[in-house]
Amino acid sequence: MSPTTETDVIICGTGAAGLTLALDLARRNIAFLLIDKAPHPFVGSRGKGIQPRSQEVFEDLGVIDRIVASGGEYPVQRIYTADGPIDQVGVEMSEPTPEEPYQIPLLVPQFLTERRLRERLAELGHAPHYGHELVGFDQDGDGVTARIATPDGEQAVRARYLIGADGGSSFVRKTLGIGFPGKTLGVRAIVADVYVDGVSTDAWHRWGEDTAGQVSMCPLYGTDMFQLQAPVPFDVDLDLSAEGLTAFFRERTGRDDVVIRSVSWASAFQMNARLADSYRQGRVFLTGDAAHCHPPTGGQGLNTSVQDAYNLGWKLAAVLDGAPESLLESYEQERRPIAEAVLGLSEKLLEAAKNRDIHRGREVSQLDLGYLNSPLSLHSSARDKGVLAGDRAPDSPVTGAGGLPTRLFSLFQGPHWTLLGHDVEEASAPEPRPGLHIHTIGTRGDILDSGDRVQGAYGLSAEQWVLVRPDGYVAAVVDTAELPAVEAYLDTVGVRPLAATRPTTTEASTDMPTETSSESTGTPRTRREHRQARTAAEQRLATAQRELHQLSRQVQRDLRSVRRHGETTAIVARSNFAELAVKSINRLTANFRTERTDQ
Ligand SMILES: Cc1cc2nc3c(=O)[nH]c(=O)nc-3n(C[C@H](O)[C@H](O)[C@H](O)COP(=O)(O)OP(=O)(O)OC[C@H]3O[C@@H](n4cnc5c(N)ncnc54)[C@H](O)[C@@H]3O)c2cc1C
């Protein structure tokens, strides 16, 4: 970093939230700086449950298979009782369905999940800066100036937005003075990643379940370690060394055939349930544990954090690309109620666990969470069946018109919006827009609904359209006659018609004002005509300047992308357009001056 680096977004924190946000921004070519005060990546297994909805997010981000391969499925819970061990299924598993392809929670140590996210980030040309601590920031109407302590001294970085993904003790939240009300839950626990002799890897072993002397060992698939967990009293000193934990384990279980050989990471922590009063102050946002913290029961913390970041990523990118700032208000409106519900669930499961109930059902999968009451959900009063605006968009197998099988999730994958027309006339489709993929499903379309699965999953009739957001939630379900409302909606979320965004060189010559446009149709003669001509020219100049500003930002981003990925065609086209735009602006300004002189 140079002393006055500029970027679009500073992400403070490289946990699951910060990395997910970084990935989402990277694939959208948004410039960002990802920092962490820690000298190296986090090494603990703590958030080890990846819920089905997060697996869908990871599929979209292009990392799901690597994450699945890094861990495994939850084993049975083996409960040691006075009458011997009893195996019990802890996590209720349903078979995957075409609509919900991920049903089984994964067990992946958090440090492996984060490693996979960093690897994907590297593929997109980015790396976190470790040993970089955010030590202060100020914001104004245009951006945020952050002070970052680095191994080379303190540096100032200017960005349009700052994101506090800096965990439960968030420096960003505290600096903003945002309240973090809630409660400590009166539970202190040990969690440690240990190498052990004497325990099999086919089960999550639990001793002393109905006593204060509980202790468990869960195999950490993808590694040779186990995660040791145990509630502990508040008022004791703990020895978290291998010898100390072996003695602790023997005291609780009476087993002297189990030996902890070494400890990779260990922590003693108090459980809290807290929710930030606000997720945003001006140009600074909170995400992940910085905004909410949960007890680990039900494995919700990491998952909620990943999905916060996934919700924020596309909105930030859209606003940086010219969408109205108000789009960012929906982040807190959508995500804070979710965190509130998840907090309630984690606390309920913690209470159940205290009463020996360790069973988990669909409620932890996060597949049923949605944004029905969001301002971004465009409801149609006539709709009373099937998916609604705000629901998670189901997957479904389909067949491309070319004959190859594919899935709706494959059509959704990427940073774009998707508009699906079901049994519609192709001619009724809206005009194409950058950032919107339009597919028509049916015998007359580019996609065939093999087995009517889409129709069933979405509850669609003929002549209906579904608009799906970049984060896989339904934005609207409308009839063909209501498509103008969808087009108006798209304008408000930054998916603008081609002419308003990035005209090609040819189109630019018709879109940009030229010497043969309106002025040349007649020289203004009267005072009124002069005034009208001047007002029109002023408006065109302001529009052109705005577009040129946006374009120059896009070109800067493209240049960075070209350096990384070599997308030469796109940059050449945009550079050509930029040149043309500059010429047009100069010509327009010259005309404007001439008009003023004429007067
Ligand atoms: C002991 C324990 C057990 C858990 N078990 C589970 C579980 O079983 N299932 C589950 O889903 N969740 C679990 N969680 C929660 C889960 O780990 C968190 O929800 C998840 O890590 C949140 O991710 P995050 O990115 O928001 O924050 P974090 O992972 O906490 O990352 C925050 C990052 O910000 C960095 N940072 C902080 N301040 C600054 C600063 N000023 N400048 C730069 N960097 C900074 C930190 O170094 C850190 O790397 C557990 C948590 C703990 C503590």
The ligand as an ORCA input file, in Angstrom:
! r2SCAN-3c Opt
* xyz 0 1
  C     -15.027    -20.802     20.223
  C     -15.983    -20.605     19.100
  C     -16.697    -21.694     18.596
  C     -17.578    -21.520     17.526
  N     -18.266    -22.578     17.007
  C     -19.107    -22.399     15.947
  C     -19.822    -23.455     15.347
  O     -19.730    -24.587     15.794
  N     -20.610    -23.166     14.246
  C     -20.718    -21.905     13.719
  O     -21.421    -21.684     12.714
  N     -20.071    -20.893     14.285
  C     -19.272    -21.107     15.377
  N     -18.607    -20.078     15.905
  C     -18.815    -18.777     15.333
  C     -18.008    -18.578     14.074
  O     -16.671    -18.924     14.283
  C     -18.164    -17.121     13.731
  O     -19.550    -16.859     13.555
  C     -17.442    -16.733     12.441
  O     -16.068    -16.872     12.594
  C     -17.763    -15.275     12.110
  O     -16.996    -14.879     11.040
  P     -16.615    -13.342     10.863
  O     -15.918    -13.307      9.553
  O     -17.790    -12.490     11.065
  O     -15.628    -13.010     12.076
  P     -14.269    -13.665     12.531
  O     -14.108    -15.037     12.013
  O     -14.190    -13.471     14.002
  O     -13.156    -12.771     11.824
  C     -12.883    -11.454     12.226
  C     -11.490    -11.084     11.767
  O     -11.306     -9.682     11.960
  C      -9.986     -9.465     12.346
  N      -9.906     -8.142     13.018
  C     -10.473     -7.779     14.186
  N     -10.222     -6.488     14.453
  C      -9.465     -6.026     13.426
  C      -8.877     -4.761     13.138
  N      -9.020     -3.699     13.943
  N      -8.153     -4.638     12.003
  C      -7.997     -5.699     11.161
  N      -8.529     -6.912     11.409
  C      -9.264     -7.073     12.522
  C      -9.656    -10.623     13.271
  O      -8.263    -10.837     13.366
  C     -10.382    -11.766     12.566
  O      -9.533    -12.479     11.689
  C     -17.745    -20.229     16.983
  C     -17.031    -19.138     17.501
  C     -16.166    -19.311     18.556
  C     -15.411    -18.117     19.088
*
